[in-house]
Each structure stands twice: as structure tokens, then as C-alpha cells.
Amino acid sequence: MDKTRISWTGPNGATWNPWIGCQRVSEACDDCYMFEGQRRNGQNPEIVRRTTTTFKDPLKWVRNPRRYGHHKKIFTCSYSDFFITKADEWRPEAWEIIRRTPQFTYLILTHRPVLIPRRLPAGWGSGWPNCWLGVTVESRRWLSRLDVLRRVPAVKHFVSFEPLLEDLGEIDLCGIDWAIIGGKSGKNWKQNICDLSWIYRVIDQCRAQGVAVFVKQDSAYHDEQQGRLPDDIWRFKDFP
């Protein structure tokens, strides 16, 4: 999509899906919008398949800047995982599209950071200037994903604490540039109401360790909905 309502992509943000489909790997996946959306469209969400109409979208956006604009942030693989093994066949072509569109910043968020190193493109070096790499951390069990991520070179490392399912305790944010925070959304959001103290604790640790903070939402049915969030939390909309 050349436009998206996902607030952490910024005012001119977009999503790009060179492939669709995924398999659950942790509790953050339990109520993923992709699974419900694909079933509603009569598709099996666990079958990873190359897209036909959206694979080359960034090239289309570059050719028509009047319509699509420039310098947008692109959430990459919002309906899959960029590093999933079942997409190995198509990933080199996707990397080439990213290389050819330096106007855009690609936000690549994964649940599978251990797969990243062997799937980086030739010439990656210390990281391509237009690629940010991130991981999802929803509970203490997955804080280890941060350790894996920070060992991978990138111009920006980020973490999505969404859906935030528990108090994360002490967090080592060394090497992390940006944190997105959000409660659970979707039809089962009431099963895991995010306690405001969990959000405050993450914000305090980010500020103490020099990490930019973007608070996305409260626990709510709809993404971006502000429910119980006071202004002193809701105001955090920073980018690295």
C-alpha cells in the first residue's frame, strides 16, 4: 500500500509486501491481523507466497513521485516476515528493489533475528543507509532477541514492544536506537490489558539509555486508539 495508518511509519508512510503468509513463532503472533485478514479473503495464511501486484511497488512509487512522494518510511512485510525461510527464493530480488530505491527508508521488523545474518545482501557492510532492522519483544522470554539484533550491523536498530504483554523488568537497550510501545489490539485485546506501569517502565528505561520512544496505542480494539493513556505517555511520538 502506498499509504498506511500505521503511525510509526510517519505522515507519509507506506507498507510493502513482496510476499504474504507466515507461521506463528511466539505469543505476539496469536492474534495477528494477517491471519484473520487472509482467512477472510479465502486464503491460507500459513502458505507463504510471492505477491503479484505489490512486489515491485517501490519502483512504481519512484516512477511517479508526484502521486506517491519521496522520503517515506516503508514498513516492510507487514503481512509476513522479511527473513522467513520460505521466502529465500524471492528475497534477493526484494533486496535489489531496496538497493535501487534509496529515497525510501525500509523498516524491517522480524520475529526471527537469528535468520538475519545469512540473509543479508552482498555489500551490506555496516548496513545500508536506507534500512533499519528491528525485532518484536512482547514478553521477558523474548528479550534475548535484542541480543541477537544488536550483533547485526545496521544504521538503525529498533524494537517493537507491541503487543506489550507483561512487565519486562530491566532491559538492556545498548545498541538500540528506537522503541515502539503498544498494547494489544484486535478482537481479543481484553485478554491482555496492558498495565500502564509496564509502559511507564519501558519509557523511563528508554529515556535513561538514550533511546527514542514512540507510543503507538493503548490496549484497544482498533490500532492507534487512545483509551486510558494520559497525555504524559501519549505525547511520546519520537523518531531516531
MIMAR-274053 format. One record per residue: x, y, z of N, C-alpha, C, O in turn; residue number from 1. Coordinates in Angstrom, 1 decimal. Example, Ala and Ser with C-alpha at 12.3 -4.5 7.8 and 13.67 -1.06 7.14 Angstrom:
<nodes>
   n.east   n.north     n.up   ca.east   ca.north    ca.up   c.east   c.north     c.up   o.east   o.north     o.up   pos
     13.2      -5.7      7.8      12.3       -4.5      7.8     13.2      -3.3      7.8     14.2      -3.3      8.5     1
     12.8      -2.2      7.1      13.7       -1.1      7.1     12.9       0.0      7.9     13.4       1.1      8.0     2
</nodes>
This chain:
<nodes>
   n.east   n.north     n.up   ca.east   ca.north    ca.up   c.east   c.north     c.up   o.east   o.north     o.up   pos
      0.8      -1.2      0.0       0.0        0.0      0.0      0.9       1.2      0.0      1.9       1.3      0.7     1
      0.5       2.2     -0.8       1.3        3.4     -0.9      1.0       4.4      0.3      1.7       5.3      0.5     2
      0.0       4.0      1.1      -0.4        4.8      2.3     -0.8       3.8      3.4     -1.3       2.7      3.1     3
     -0.5       4.1      4.6      -0.8        3.3      5.7     -1.3       4.1      6.9     -0.9       5.2      7.1     4
     -2.1       3.5      7.8      -2.5        4.1      9.0     -1.5       3.8     10.2     -1.8       4.2     11.3     5
     -0.5       3.0      9.9       0.4        2.6     11.0      1.3       3.9     11.3      2.1       4.3     10.5     6
      1.0       4.4     12.5       1.5        5.7     12.8      3.0       5.8     12.9      3.6       6.8     12.6     7
      3.7       4.7     13.3       5.2        4.8     13.4      5.9       4.8     12.1      7.1       4.8     12.1     8
      5.2       4.8     11.0       5.8        5.0      9.7      5.9       6.5      9.3      6.4       6.8      8.3     9
      5.2       7.3     10.1       5.3        8.7      9.9      4.1       9.2      9.0      3.4       8.3      8.5    10
      4.0      10.5      8.7       2.9       11.0      8.0      2.9      10.6      6.5      1.8      10.7      5.9    11
      4.0      10.2      5.9       4.0        9.8      4.5      4.4       8.3      4.4      5.1       7.9      3.5    12
      4.0       7.5      5.4       4.4        6.2      5.5      3.7       5.2      4.5      2.7       5.6      4.0    13
      4.3       4.0      4.4       3.7        3.0      3.5      4.0       1.7      4.0      4.8       1.5      4.9    14
      3.3       0.7      3.5       3.6       -0.7      3.7      3.9      -1.4      2.4      3.3      -1.0      1.4    15
      4.8      -2.3      2.4       5.2       -3.1      1.2      5.3      -4.6      1.5      5.9      -5.0      2.5    16
      4.6      -5.3      0.7       4.5       -6.8      0.9      5.0      -7.5     -0.3      4.2      -7.8     -1.2    17
      6.3      -7.8     -0.4       6.7       -8.6     -1.6      6.3     -10.1     -1.5      6.2     -10.8     -2.5    18
      5.9     -10.5     -0.3       5.3      -11.8     -0.1      4.3     -11.7      1.1      4.4     -10.8      1.9    19
      3.4     -12.7      1.2       2.4      -12.7      2.2      2.3     -14.1      2.7      2.6     -15.1      2.0    20
      2.0     -14.2      4.0       1.9      -15.5      4.7      3.0     -15.7      5.7      4.1     -15.2      5.5    21
      2.7     -16.4      6.8       3.6      -16.6      7.9      3.2     -17.7      8.7      2.1     -18.3      8.6    22
      4.1     -18.1      9.7       3.8      -19.1     10.7      4.0     -18.4     12.1      5.0     -17.7     12.3    23
      3.2     -18.8     13.1       3.4      -18.2     14.4      4.7     -18.8     15.1      5.0     -19.9     14.9    24
      5.4     -17.9     15.7       6.6      -18.3     16.4      6.6     -17.9     17.9      7.4     -18.4     18.7    25
      5.7     -17.0     18.3       5.6      -16.6     19.7      4.2     -16.0     20.0      3.4     -15.9     19.1    26
      4.0     -15.6     21.3       2.7      -15.2     21.7      2.2     -13.9     21.0      1.0     -13.6     21.0    27
      3.2     -13.1     20.6       2.8      -11.9     19.8      2.0     -12.2     18.6      1.3     -11.3     18.0    28
      2.2     -13.4     18.1       1.6      -13.8     16.8      0.1     -14.3     17.0     -0.6     -14.5     16.0    29
     -0.3     -14.5     18.2      -1.5      -15.2     18.5     -2.7     -14.6     17.8     -3.6     -15.3     17.3    30
     -2.8     -13.3     17.8      -4.0      -12.6     17.2     -3.5     -11.6     16.1     -4.1     -10.6     15.9    31
     -2.5     -12.0     15.4      -2.0      -11.2     14.3     -3.1     -10.9     13.2     -3.8     -11.8     12.8    32
     -3.2      -9.7     12.8      -4.2       -9.3     11.9     -4.1     -10.0     10.5     -5.1     -10.2      9.8    33
     -2.8     -10.4     10.2      -2.6      -11.1      8.9     -3.4     -12.4      8.8     -4.0     -12.6      7.8    34
     -3.4     -13.2      9.9      -4.1      -14.5      9.8     -5.6     -14.3      9.6     -6.2     -15.0      8.7    35
     -6.2     -13.4     10.4      -7.6      -13.2     10.2     -8.0     -12.6      8.9     -8.9     -13.0      8.2    36
     -7.2     -11.6      8.4      -7.4      -11.0      7.1     -7.3     -12.0      6.0     -8.1     -11.9      5.1    37
     -6.3     -12.8      6.0      -6.2      -13.8      4.9     -7.3     -14.8      4.9     -7.7     -15.2      3.8    38
     -7.7     -15.3      6.0      -8.8      -16.2      6.1    -10.1     -15.6      5.6    -10.9     -16.2      4.9    39
    -10.3     -14.3      5.9     -11.5      -13.6      5.5    -11.5     -13.5      4.0    -12.6     -13.5      3.4    40
    -10.3     -13.5      3.4     -10.2      -13.4      1.9    -10.1     -14.8      1.2     -9.9     -14.9      0.0    41
    -10.3     -15.8      2.0     -10.3      -17.1      1.5     -9.0     -17.7      1.2     -8.8     -18.7      0.4    42
     -7.9     -17.2      1.8      -6.5      -17.6      1.7     -6.0     -18.3      2.9     -6.5     -18.1      4.0    43
     -5.1     -19.3      2.7      -4.5      -19.9      3.8     -3.3     -19.0      4.3     -2.3     -18.9      3.6    44
     -3.4     -18.5      5.5      -2.4      -17.5      5.9     -1.0     -18.1      6.2      0.0     -17.4      6.3    45
     -1.0     -19.5      6.4       0.3      -20.1      6.7      1.1     -20.5      5.4      2.2     -21.0      5.5    46
      0.5     -20.3      4.2       1.2      -20.5      3.0      1.9     -19.2      2.6      1.2     -18.2      2.3    47
      3.2     -19.2      2.5       4.0      -18.0      2.2      4.1     -18.0      0.6      4.5     -18.9      0.0    48
      3.6     -16.9      0.0       3.6      -16.8     -1.4      4.0     -15.4     -1.9      3.7     -14.4     -1.2    49
      4.7     -15.4     -3.0       5.2      -14.1     -3.6      4.0     -13.4     -4.1      3.1     -14.0     -4.7    50
      4.0     -12.1     -3.9       2.8      -11.3     -4.4      3.0     -11.0     -5.8      4.1     -10.9     -6.4    51
      1.9     -10.8     -6.5       2.0      -10.5     -7.9      1.7      -9.0     -8.2      2.4      -8.4     -9.1    52
      0.9      -8.3     -7.4       0.6       -6.9     -7.7      1.4      -5.9     -6.9      1.4      -4.8     -7.2    53
      2.0      -6.4     -5.8       2.7       -5.4     -4.9      4.2      -5.6     -4.8      4.9      -4.8     -4.2    54
      4.7      -6.7     -5.4       6.2       -7.0     -5.2      7.0      -5.8     -5.7      8.0      -5.5     -5.0    55
      6.7      -5.2     -6.7       7.5       -4.1     -7.3      7.0      -2.7     -7.0      7.3      -1.7     -7.6    56
      6.2      -2.6     -5.9       5.5       -1.3     -5.6      6.5      -0.2     -5.4      6.3       0.9     -6.0    57
      7.7      -0.3     -4.7       8.6        0.8     -4.5      9.1       1.4     -5.8      9.3       2.6     -5.9    58
      9.3       0.5     -6.8       9.7        1.0     -8.1      8.6       1.9     -8.8      8.9       2.9     -9.4    59
      7.4       1.5     -8.6       6.3        2.3     -9.1      6.2       3.6     -8.4      5.9       4.6     -9.0    60
      6.4       3.6     -7.1       6.4        4.9     -6.3      7.4       5.8     -6.8      7.2       7.0     -6.8    61
      8.6       5.3     -7.1       9.7        6.1     -7.6      9.4       6.7     -8.9      9.7       7.9     -9.2    62
      8.8       6.0     -9.8       8.5        6.5    -11.1      7.4       7.5    -11.2      7.3       8.3    -12.1    63
      6.6       7.6    -10.1       5.5        8.6    -10.1      5.6       9.4     -8.7      4.7       9.3     -7.9    64
      6.6      10.2     -8.6       6.8       10.9     -7.3      5.7      11.9     -7.1      5.4      12.3     -5.9    65
      5.1      12.5     -8.1       4.1       13.4     -7.9      2.9      12.8     -7.1      2.3      13.5     -6.3    66
      2.6      11.6     -7.5       1.5       10.9     -6.8      1.9      10.3     -5.4      1.1      10.4     -4.5    67
      3.1       9.7     -5.4       3.4        9.0     -4.2      4.4       9.7     -3.2      4.5       9.3     -2.1    68
      5.1      10.7     -3.7       6.0       11.4     -2.8      7.3      10.7     -2.6      7.6       9.6     -3.2    69
      8.2      11.3     -1.8       9.5       10.8     -1.6      9.8      10.7     -0.1      9.0      11.3      0.7    70
     10.9      10.1      0.3      11.4       10.1      1.7     10.4       9.5      2.7     10.3       9.8      3.8    71
      9.6       8.6      2.2       8.6        7.9      3.1      9.3       6.7      3.8     10.3       6.2      3.3    72
      8.8       6.4      5.0       9.2        5.2      5.7      8.3       4.1      5.3      7.1       4.2      5.2    73
      8.9       2.9      5.0       8.1        1.8      4.5      8.2       0.6      5.5      9.3       0.1      5.6    74
      7.1       0.2      6.1       7.1       -1.0      6.9      7.1      -2.2      5.9      6.1      -2.4      5.2    75
      8.1      -2.9      6.0       8.4       -4.0      5.0      7.9      -5.3      5.5      8.3      -5.8      6.6    76
      7.0      -6.0      4.7       6.5       -7.3      5.1      5.5      -7.2      6.3      5.7      -7.9      7.3    77
      4.5      -6.3      6.2       3.5       -6.2      7.2      2.6      -7.4      7.3      1.9      -7.6      8.3    78
      2.6      -8.2      6.2       1.8       -9.4      6.1      2.6     -10.7      6.1      2.1     -11.7      5.7    79
      3.9     -10.6      6.6       4.7      -11.7      6.6      5.9     -11.4      7.5      5.8     -10.5      8.4    80
      7.0     -12.1      7.3       8.3      -11.8      7.9      9.4     -11.7      6.8      9.5     -12.7      6.1    81
     10.1     -10.7      6.7      11.1      -10.5      5.7     12.1     -11.6      5.6     12.6     -12.0      4.6    82
     12.4     -12.1      6.8      13.5      -13.1      6.9     13.0     -14.6      7.0     13.8     -15.5      7.3    83
     11.7     -14.8      6.8      11.2      -16.2      6.9     11.9     -17.0      5.8     12.1     -16.6      4.7    84
     12.2     -18.3      6.2      13.0      -19.1      5.3     12.2     -19.4      4.0     12.8     -19.6      3.0    85
     10.9     -19.5      4.1      10.1      -19.8      2.9     10.1     -18.7      1.8      9.6     -19.0      0.7    86
     10.7     -17.6      2.1      10.9      -16.5      1.1     12.3     -16.4      0.6     12.6     -15.4     -0.1    87
     13.2     -17.4      0.9      14.6      -17.3      0.5     14.7     -17.1     -1.0     15.6     -16.4     -1.5    88
     13.8     -17.7     -1.8      13.9      -17.7     -3.2     13.7     -16.3     -3.8     14.3     -15.9     -4.8    89
     12.8     -15.5     -3.1      12.5      -14.2     -3.7     13.2     -13.0     -3.0     13.2     -11.9     -3.5    90
     13.9     -13.3     -1.9      14.5      -12.2     -1.1     15.6     -11.4     -1.9     15.6     -10.2     -1.8    91
     16.4     -12.1     -2.7      17.5      -11.3     -3.4     16.9     -10.3     -4.3     17.4      -9.2     -4.4    92
     15.7     -10.6     -5.0      15.1       -9.6     -5.8     14.5      -8.4     -5.0     14.6      -7.3     -5.4    93
     14.0      -8.8     -3.8      13.5       -7.7     -2.9     14.6      -6.8     -2.4     14.5      -5.6     -2.4    94
     15.8      -7.4     -2.1      16.9       -6.6     -1.7     17.3      -5.7     -2.9     17.7      -4.5     -2.6    95
     17.3      -6.2     -4.1      17.7       -5.3     -5.2     16.7      -4.1     -5.4     17.1      -3.0     -5.7    96
     15.4      -4.3     -5.1      14.5       -3.2     -5.2     14.8      -2.2     -4.1     14.8      -1.0     -4.3    97
     15.2      -2.7     -2.9      15.5       -1.8     -1.8     16.8      -1.0     -2.2     16.9       0.2     -1.9    98
     17.8      -1.7     -2.8      19.0       -1.0     -3.2     18.7       0.1     -4.2     19.4       1.1     -4.2    99
     17.8      -0.2     -5.1      17.5        0.8     -6.2     16.6       1.9     -5.8     16.4       2.8     -6.6   100
     16.1       1.9     -4.6      15.2        3.0     -4.1     15.8       3.6     -2.8     15.1       3.5     -1.8   101
     16.9       4.3     -2.9      17.5        4.9     -1.7     16.7       6.1     -1.2     16.9       6.6     -0.1   102
     15.7       6.5     -1.9      14.8        7.6     -1.5     13.9       7.2     -0.3     13.5       8.0      0.5   103
     13.7       5.9     -0.1      12.9        5.4      0.9     13.7       4.8      2.1     14.8       4.3      1.9   104
     13.1       4.8      3.2      13.7        4.1      4.4     12.8       2.9      4.7     11.6       3.0      5.0   105
     13.4       1.7      4.7      12.7        0.5      4.9     12.9       0.0      6.3     14.0      -0.2      6.8   106
     11.7      -0.1      7.0      11.7       -0.6      8.4     11.4      -2.1      8.3     10.2      -2.5      8.1   107
     12.4      -2.9      8.6      12.2       -4.3      8.5     12.2      -4.9      9.9     13.2      -5.0     10.6   108
     11.0      -5.3     10.3      10.7       -5.8     11.7     10.5      -7.3     11.6      9.7      -7.8     10.8   109
     11.2      -8.1     12.4      11.2       -9.5     12.4     11.0     -10.1     13.8     11.3      -9.5     14.8   110
     10.4     -11.3     13.8      10.4      -12.2     15.0     11.5     -13.2     14.9     11.6     -14.0     15.9   111
     12.3     -13.2     13.9      13.3      -14.2     13.6     14.7     -13.7     13.4     15.3     -13.9     12.4   112
     15.2     -12.9     14.4      16.5      -12.3     14.2     17.7     -13.2     13.9     18.7     -12.9     13.3   113
     17.6     -14.5     14.4      18.6      -15.4     14.2     18.8     -15.7     12.7     19.9     -16.2     12.3   114
     17.8     -15.5     11.9      17.9      -15.7     10.5     18.5     -14.6      9.7     18.8     -14.8      8.5   115
     18.7     -13.5     10.3      19.1      -12.3      9.6     20.5     -12.4      8.9     20.7     -12.2      7.7   116
     21.6     -12.8      9.7      22.9      -12.7      9.2     23.1     -13.4      7.8     23.8     -12.9      6.9   117
     22.6     -14.6      7.7      22.8      -15.4      6.5     21.9     -14.9      5.3     22.0     -15.4      4.2   118
     21.0     -13.9      5.6      20.1      -13.5      4.5     20.3     -12.0      4.2     19.4     -11.4      3.6   119
     21.4     -11.4      4.6      21.8      -10.1      4.2     22.4     -10.1      2.8     23.0     -11.0      2.4   120
     22.2      -9.0      2.1      22.7       -8.9      0.7     24.2      -8.7      0.6     24.8      -8.2      1.6   121
     24.7      -9.0     -0.5      26.2       -8.7     -0.7     26.3      -7.2     -0.7     25.5      -6.4     -1.1   122
     27.4      -6.8     -0.1      27.7       -5.3      0.1     27.0      -4.7      1.2     26.9      -3.4      1.3   123
     26.4      -5.5      2.1      25.7       -4.9      3.3     26.6      -4.1      4.1     26.3      -3.0      4.6   124
     27.8      -4.6      4.4      28.8       -3.9      5.2     28.3      -3.6      6.6     27.9      -4.5      7.3   125
     28.4      -2.3      7.0      27.9       -1.9      8.3     26.4      -1.6      8.2     25.9      -1.0      9.2   126
     25.8      -1.9      7.1      24.3       -1.6      6.9     24.0      -0.6      5.8     24.8       0.3      5.6   127
     23.0      -0.9      5.1      22.6        0.0      4.0     21.9       1.3      4.6     21.2       1.1      5.6   128
     22.2       2.5      4.1      21.7        3.7      4.7     20.2       3.8      4.8     19.6       4.5      5.6   129
     19.5       3.0      3.9      18.0        3.1      3.9     17.3       1.9      4.5     16.1       1.7      4.2   130
     18.0       1.2      5.4      17.4        0.0      6.0     17.6       0.1      7.5     18.7       0.2      8.0   131
     16.5       0.0      8.2      16.5       -0.1      9.7     16.1      -1.5     10.0     15.1      -2.0      9.4   132
     16.7      -2.2     10.9      16.4       -3.5     11.3     15.8      -3.5     12.7     16.3      -2.9     13.6   133
     14.7      -4.3     12.9      14.0       -4.3     14.2     13.5      -5.7     14.6     13.4      -6.6     13.8   134
     13.2      -5.9     15.9      12.7       -7.1     16.4     11.5      -6.8     17.3     11.4      -5.7     17.8   135
     10.6      -7.7     17.4       9.4       -7.6     18.3      9.8      -8.3     19.6     10.3      -9.4     19.6   136
      9.5      -7.6     20.7       9.7       -8.2     22.1      8.4      -7.9     22.9      8.2      -6.8     23.3   137
      7.7      -9.0     23.1       6.4       -8.8     23.7      6.4      -9.2     25.2      5.5      -8.9     26.0   138
      7.4     -10.0     25.6       7.5      -10.5     27.0      9.0     -10.7     27.3      9.8     -10.7     26.5   139
      9.2     -11.0     28.6      10.6      -11.2     29.1     11.2     -12.4     28.4     12.5     -12.4     28.1   140
     10.5     -13.4     28.0      11.0      -14.5     27.3     11.8     -14.2     26.1     12.7     -14.8     25.7   141
     11.4     -13.1     25.4      12.0      -12.7     24.1     12.9     -11.5     24.2     13.3     -11.0     23.1   142
     13.3     -11.1     25.4      14.3      -10.1     25.5     15.6     -10.5     24.8     16.4      -9.6     24.4   143
     15.9     -11.8     24.7      17.1      -12.3     24.0     17.1     -11.9     22.6     18.2     -11.8     22.0   144
     16.0     -11.6     22.0      16.0      -11.1     20.6     16.8      -9.8     20.4     17.4      -9.6     19.4   145
     16.9      -9.0     21.5      17.7       -7.8     21.4     19.1      -8.1     21.3     19.9      -7.4     20.6   146
     19.6      -9.1     22.0      21.0       -9.5     22.0     21.4     -10.0     20.6     22.5      -9.7     20.1   147
     20.5     -10.7     19.9      20.7      -11.2     18.6     20.8     -10.0     17.6     21.7      -9.9     16.8   148
     19.8      -9.1     17.8      19.7       -7.9     16.8     20.9      -7.0     16.9     21.5      -6.6     15.9   149
     21.4      -6.7     18.1      22.5       -5.7     18.2     23.8      -6.3     17.7     24.7      -5.5     17.4   150
     23.9      -7.6     17.4      25.1       -8.1     16.8     25.1      -8.0     15.3     26.1      -8.3     14.6   151
     23.9      -7.6     14.7      23.8       -7.5     13.3     24.1      -6.0     12.9     23.4      -5.2     13.5   152
     25.0      -5.7     12.0      25.2       -4.3     11.7     24.0      -3.7     11.0     23.4      -4.3     10.1   153
     23.7      -2.5     11.4      22.6       -1.7     10.7     22.7      -0.3     11.1     23.3       0.1     12.1   154
     22.3       0.6     10.2      22.4        2.0     10.5     21.4       2.4     11.7     21.7       3.4     12.4   155
     20.3       1.7     11.8      19.4        1.9     12.9     18.9       0.5     13.4     18.5      -0.3     12.6   156
     18.9       0.3     14.7      18.3       -0.9     15.3     17.0      -0.4     16.1     17.1       0.6     16.8   157
     15.9      -1.1     15.9      14.8       -0.7     16.7     14.0      -1.9     17.2     14.3      -3.1     16.8   158
     13.2      -1.7     18.2      12.4       -2.7     18.9     11.0      -2.3     19.0     10.6      -1.2     19.3   159
     10.1      -3.3     18.7       8.6       -3.1     18.9      8.2      -3.8     20.1      8.1      -5.0     20.1   160
      7.9      -3.1     21.2       7.3       -3.7     22.4      5.8      -3.7     22.2      5.0      -3.0     22.9   161
      5.3      -4.4     21.2       3.9       -4.4     20.9      3.6      -5.8     20.3      4.2      -6.2     19.3   162
      2.6      -6.5     20.8       1.8       -6.1     22.0      2.6      -6.4     23.3      3.2      -7.4     23.5   163
      2.6      -5.4     24.1       3.3       -5.5     25.4      2.4      -6.3     26.3      1.3      -5.9     26.7   164
      2.9      -7.5     26.7       2.0       -8.5     27.4      2.4      -8.6     28.9      1.6      -9.3     29.6   165
      3.5      -8.0     29.3       3.8       -8.1     30.7      4.9      -7.0     31.1      5.4      -6.4     30.2   166
      5.1      -6.9     32.3       6.2       -6.0     32.8      7.5      -6.7     32.3      7.8      -7.8     32.7   167
      8.3      -6.0     31.6       9.6       -6.5     31.0     10.8      -6.5     32.0     11.8      -7.0     31.7   168
     10.6      -5.9     33.1      11.7       -5.8     34.1     12.8      -4.9     33.5     12.6      -3.9     32.8   169
     14.1      -5.2     33.9      15.2       -4.4     33.4     15.6      -4.8     32.0     15.6      -6.0     31.6   170
     15.7      -3.8     31.1      16.0       -4.0     29.7     17.3      -3.4     29.3     17.6      -2.2     29.6   171
     18.2      -4.2     28.7      19.5       -3.7     28.2     19.2      -3.2     26.8     19.0      -4.0     25.9   172
     19.2      -1.9     26.6      18.9       -1.3     25.3     20.2      -0.8     24.6     20.1       0.0     23.7   173
     21.3      -1.3     25.0      22.6       -0.9     24.3     22.5      -1.3     22.8     22.1      -2.4     22.5   174
     22.8      -0.3     22.0      22.8       -0.5     20.6     21.4      -0.4     19.9     21.3      -0.6     18.7   175
     20.4       0.0     20.7      19.1        0.1     20.2     18.8       1.6     20.0     19.1       2.4     21.0   176
     18.3       2.1     18.9      18.1        3.5     18.6     16.6       3.9     18.8     16.4       5.1     19.1   177
     15.7       3.0     18.8      14.3        3.4     18.8     13.4       2.3     19.4     13.7       1.1     19.1   178
     12.4       2.7     20.1      11.5        1.7     20.7     10.0       2.2     20.4      9.7       3.3     20.6   179
      9.2       1.2     19.9       7.8        1.4     19.7      7.1       0.7     20.8      7.4      -0.5     21.1   180
      6.1       1.3     21.4       5.4        0.7     22.5      3.9       0.7     22.2      3.3       1.7     21.8   181
      3.2      -0.4     22.4       1.8       -0.5     22.2      1.2      -1.7     22.9      1.8      -2.7     23.1   182
     -0.1      -1.5     23.4      -0.8       -2.6     24.0     -1.4      -3.5     22.9     -1.3      -3.2     21.7   183
     -2.1      -4.5     23.3      -2.7       -5.5     22.4     -3.9      -4.8     21.7     -4.6      -4.1     22.3   184
     -4.0      -5.1     20.4      -5.2       -4.7     19.7     -5.9      -5.9     19.0     -5.4      -7.0     19.1   185
     -7.0      -5.6     18.4      -7.7       -6.7     17.7     -8.9      -7.2     18.6     -9.1      -6.7     19.7   186
     -9.6      -8.1     18.1     -10.9       -8.6     18.8    -10.6      -9.2     20.2    -11.5      -9.2     21.0   187
     -9.4      -9.7     20.4      -9.1      -10.3     21.7     -8.3      -9.4     22.6     -7.6      -9.9     23.5   188
     -8.4      -8.1     22.4      -7.5       -7.2     23.2     -7.7      -7.3     24.7     -6.8      -7.0     25.4   189
     -8.9      -7.6     25.1      -9.2       -7.6     26.5     -8.6      -8.8     27.2     -8.5      -8.8     28.5   190
     -8.0      -9.8     26.5      -7.4      -10.9     27.1     -6.0     -10.5     27.7     -5.5     -11.2     28.7   191
     -5.4      -9.5     27.2      -4.1       -9.0     27.8     -4.2      -7.5     27.8     -3.6      -6.8     27.0   192
     -4.8      -6.9     28.9      -4.8       -5.5     29.1     -3.5      -5.0     29.5     -2.9      -5.5     30.5   193
     -2.9      -4.1     28.8      -1.6       -3.6     29.1     -1.6      -2.6     30.3     -2.3      -1.6     30.3   194
     -0.9      -3.0     31.4      -0.9       -2.1     32.6     -0.1      -0.9     32.2      1.0      -1.0     31.7   195
     -0.5       0.3     32.6       0.2        1.5     32.3      1.6       1.5     33.0      2.5       2.1     32.4   196
      1.7       0.8     34.1       3.0        0.8     34.7      4.1       0.1     33.9      5.2       0.5     33.9   197
      3.6      -0.9     33.1       4.6       -1.5     32.1      5.1      -0.5     31.1      6.3      -0.5     30.8   198
      4.2       0.3     30.6       4.6        1.3     29.6      5.5       2.3     30.2      6.5       2.7     29.6   199
      5.1       2.8     31.4       6.0        3.8     32.1      7.4       3.3     32.3      8.4       4.0     32.1   200
      7.5       2.0     32.7       8.8        1.5     33.0      9.7       1.4     31.7     10.9       1.6     31.8   201
      9.1       1.0     30.6       9.8        0.9     29.3     10.2       2.4     28.9     11.4       2.6     28.5   202
      9.3       3.3     29.0       9.7        4.7     28.7     10.8       5.2     29.5     11.8       5.8     29.0   203
     10.8       5.0     30.8      11.8        5.5     31.7     13.2       4.9     31.3     14.2       5.6     31.4   204
     13.2       3.6     31.0      14.5        3.0     30.7     15.0       3.4     29.3     16.2       3.6     29.1   205
     14.1       3.7     28.4      14.5        4.2     27.1     15.1       5.6     27.3     16.2       5.9     26.7   206
     14.5       6.5     28.0      15.0        7.8     28.2     16.3       7.8     28.9     17.2       8.6     28.6   207
     16.5       6.9     29.9      17.7        6.8     30.7     18.8       6.3     29.8     20.0       6.6     30.0   208
     18.5       5.5     28.8      19.5        4.9     27.9     19.6       5.6     26.6     20.3       5.1     25.7   209
     19.0       6.7     26.4      19.1        7.5     25.2     18.4       6.9     23.9     18.9       7.1     22.8   210
     17.3       6.2     24.1      16.6        5.6     23.1     15.3       6.4     22.8     14.5       6.7     23.7   211
     15.1       6.7     21.5      13.9        7.4     21.1     12.7       6.5     21.3     12.7       5.3     21.1   212
     11.5       7.2     21.8      10.3        6.4     22.1      9.1       6.9     21.3      8.9       8.1     21.1   213
      8.4       5.9     20.8       7.2        6.2     20.0      6.1       5.3     20.7      6.1       4.1     20.5   214
      5.1       5.9     21.4       4.0        5.2     22.0      2.9       5.2     20.9      2.4       6.2     20.5   215
      2.5       4.0     20.5       1.6        3.7     19.4      0.1       3.7     19.9     -0.7       4.4     19.3   216
     -0.1       3.0     21.0      -1.5        2.8     21.3     -1.7       2.2     22.7     -0.7       1.7     23.3   217
     -2.9       2.3     23.2      -3.3        1.6     24.4     -3.8       0.2     24.0     -3.9      -0.1     22.8   218
     -4.1      -0.6     24.9      -4.8       -1.9     24.6     -6.2      -1.4     24.1     -7.0      -0.8     24.8   219
     -6.6      -1.9     22.9      -7.8       -1.4     22.3     -8.2      -2.3     21.1     -7.3      -3.0     20.6   220
     -9.4      -2.2     20.7      -9.8       -3.0     19.5     -9.1      -2.5     18.3     -8.6      -3.3     17.5   221
     -9.1      -1.2     18.1      -8.5       -0.6     16.9     -7.1      -0.1     17.2     -6.8       0.5     18.3   222
     -6.2      -0.3     16.2      -4.9        0.3     16.3     -5.0       1.8     16.4     -5.9       2.4     16.0   223
     -4.0       2.4     17.1      -3.8        3.8     17.3     -4.8       4.4     18.3     -4.8       5.6     18.5   224
     -5.7       3.6     18.9      -6.7        4.1     19.8     -6.2       4.5     21.1     -5.4       3.7     21.7   225
     -6.5       5.7     21.6      -6.1        6.1     22.9     -7.2       5.8     23.9     -8.3       6.4     23.7   226
     -7.0       4.9     24.8      -8.0        4.6     25.8     -7.7       5.3     27.1     -8.2       6.3     27.4   227
     -6.8       4.6     27.9      -6.5        5.1     29.2     -5.2       5.9     29.3     -4.8       6.3     30.3   228
     -4.6       6.1     28.1      -3.2        6.7     28.1     -3.3       8.2     28.5     -4.0       8.9     27.8   229
     -2.7       8.6     29.6      -2.6       10.0     29.9     -1.7      10.7     28.9     -0.9      10.1     28.2   230
     -1.8      12.0     28.9      -1.0       12.8     27.9      0.5      12.7     28.1      1.2      12.7     27.1   231
      0.9      12.4     29.3       2.4       12.3     29.5      2.9      11.0     28.9      4.1      10.9     28.7   232
      2.1      10.1     28.6       2.5        8.9     27.8      2.2       9.1     26.3      3.1       8.9     25.5   233
      1.1       9.6     26.0       0.6        9.7     24.6      1.5      10.7     23.8      1.5      10.6     22.6   234
      2.1      11.6     24.5       2.9       12.6     23.8      4.2      12.0     23.1      4.8      12.7     22.3   235
      4.6      10.8     23.5       5.9       10.3     23.0      5.7       9.8     21.6      5.1       8.7     21.4   236
      6.1      10.6     20.6       6.0       10.2     19.2      7.3      10.5     18.5      7.3      11.1     17.4   237
      8.4      10.1     19.1       9.7       10.4     18.6     10.2       9.4     17.6      9.9       8.2     17.7   238
     11.1       9.9     16.7      11.8        9.0     15.8     13.3       9.2     16.0     13.8      10.2     16.5   239
     14.1       8.2     15.7      15.5        8.3     15.9     16.2       9.2     15.0     17.4       9.4     15.0   240
</nodes>
